[in-house]
Amino acid sequence: MRNYLTSLLAMLTAARLVLAAPPGRHPSIAPRAPAVPPTVSDYNNLRLYAQYAAAAYCNANNGGSINPTPQITCAGALMVNGGQSDRSNCPLVESAGATRTVGFNLGWNLISNTTNGFGTAGFVAVDNVNRLIVLSFRGTDPRSSQSLNTNVQALTNAQIPLPQNCPNCLGADGYLRAFRVVNNSTGLARVDVIGTIQQLASANRGYQVVVTGHSLGGAVGTFAALELRRLGIKVHFASFGMPRAVNPDLANFISAFDVTSETNPAPINQDPLERNFRVVHRGDGTPDLLPLQPFLSTKQYRHLTPSFNITSDNTVLAPAITDVQISSRDGISQLTGVPYVPILNLPTDINATAQAHRQYFGLISACF
């Protein structure tokens, strides 16, 4: 898995150099506000939601196993000295006894990819201890040609308009199509996870709906959260190391659901049921994809705000609350990364960049 990530990040870094606009066309970098950690509640949410994102990589949860279990489990996933152990990288999820309602794994290897499921995989689960309904999307699967192609399509294809009350809102082609195969309202769904969430939300009043995902899973989850909000369901959307997936208008539209910032980490006017948690680990290069503006193109991409930046390096597997800083500067109109800056400060160690991409409150993709 590490070799795959290293190769993929090297390839995408090269693509960024070719496609990105010259430095002079990028927005200027705004002065940093004083570092502010998240609230204890937000920090605990980040840890829990990261573990749900980690669980989507495990075939027993996402439907990729011939013997799936109803209870979400990541047993044996945590890599120790290059091998598997009997430890789990989602102990908070397992201790809550979260149960899987739906698992989906649409085209998970090169042999079985007979129809285009875009490699979309994940699960819907109910957590009665934390009173959550969770939709978790898996990140890129190196065994899936479709999963890899979804990233390529996002990078190269046209942006697609969204049926929102936002006339100029556009989403990256590959990521949006990967979501549509699990959204039955489009008529293209292979699995109707949005309908499942609606039913569960109706049957479990007072439960918080959470959409989460790592990397590609975060990009696909962006559109799932957007659709659920369009249907009137309040959502916590959490992403970990996700690439850019939307244009500036749509980034602004989604970011308006959460006004948390480094100057106001606990705003009194923030709806606690509508939150955006975009998490970036120091040194992870994936959040700097897609380019802010591809070379010779009118397309533009931006991130959501706020972001929660993990400032500790790869030697810290479980960052403390003081290792996390809230930022609103790298969303609508600013460069991303802490301290990673595209073009101006390329990573010198691709292996370290790949490892940073895997580490989000643990080894998030350890089930591969």
Buried (B, 14 or more C-beta within 10 A) or exposed (E): BBEBBBEBBBEBBEBBEEBBBEEEEBEEEEEEBEBBBBBEEBBBBBBBBBBBBBBBBBBBBBBBEEEBBEBBBBBBBBBEEEEEBEBBBBBBBBEBEBEBBBBBBBBBBEEBBEEBBBBBBBBBBBBEEBEBBBBBBBBBBBBBBBBBBBBEBBBBBEBBBBEBEBEEBBBBBBBBBBBBBBBBBBEEBBBBBBBBBBEBBEEBEEBBBBBBBBBBBBBBBBBBBBBBBBBEBBBBBBBBBBBBBBBBBBBBBBBEBBBBBBEBBEEEEBEEEBBBBBBBBBBBBBBBBBBBBBEEEEBBBBBBBBBBBBBBBBEBEEBEBEBBBBBBBBBBBBBBBBEBBBBEEBBEEBBBBBBBBBBBBBBBBBBB
